[in-house]
Amino acid sequence: MANNRIKKGDQVIVIAGKDKGKKGDVVRVIGDKVVVSNINIVKRHTKPNPQANQPGGVIEREAPIDASNVMPFNPASGKGERIGTKVLEDGRRIRVFRSSGEAVDA
């Protein structure tokens, strides 16, 4: 089951693991995992691929991290906060921070 509380482009803070306390933007959502910029950097030993014009060697890139280990960051309070949904009068659903009730998507 995919987690719809975290979306591409959200600013998140890591709450567990080796990168705990770091902030970054969500680059990609893959099921229950998210790829966050400059978080969970791993080294991949890659073979060269001349057809794709790709050099070989050791390449550093971001690996997916479980969505339960990140929390949306609220710039107003300066910390990670839980998210809920709210239905507007016109029937649209928006994501809101649970503590303040303010909308996540501006």
URRA-V830760 format. One record per residue. RES is the residue in one letter. SS is DSSP state (a for helix, b for strand, c for the rest). Layout:
# URRA-V830760
RES;SS + RES;SS
This chain:
# URRA-V830760
M;c + A;c + N;c + N;c + R;c + I;c + K;c + K;c + G;c + D;c + Q;b + V;b + I;b + V;b + I;c + A;c + G;c + K;c + D;c + K;c + G;c + K;c + K;b + G;b + D;b + V;b + V;b + R;b + V;b + I;b + G;c + D;c + K;b + V;b + V;b + V;b + S;c + N;c + I;c + N;c + I;b + V;b + K;b + R;b + H;b + T;b + K;c + P;c + N;b + P;c + Q;c + A;c + N;c + Q;b + P;c + G;c + G;b + V;b + I;b + E;b + R;b + E;b + A;c + P;c + I;b + D;b + A;a + S;a + N;a + V;b + M;b + P;b + F;b + N;b + P;c + A;c + S;c + G;c + K;b + G;b + E;c + R;c + I;b + G;b + T;b + K;b + V;b + L;c + E;c + D;c + G;c + R;c + R;b + I;b + R;b + V;b + F;b + R;c + S;c + S;c + G;c + E;c + A;b + V;c + D;c + A;c
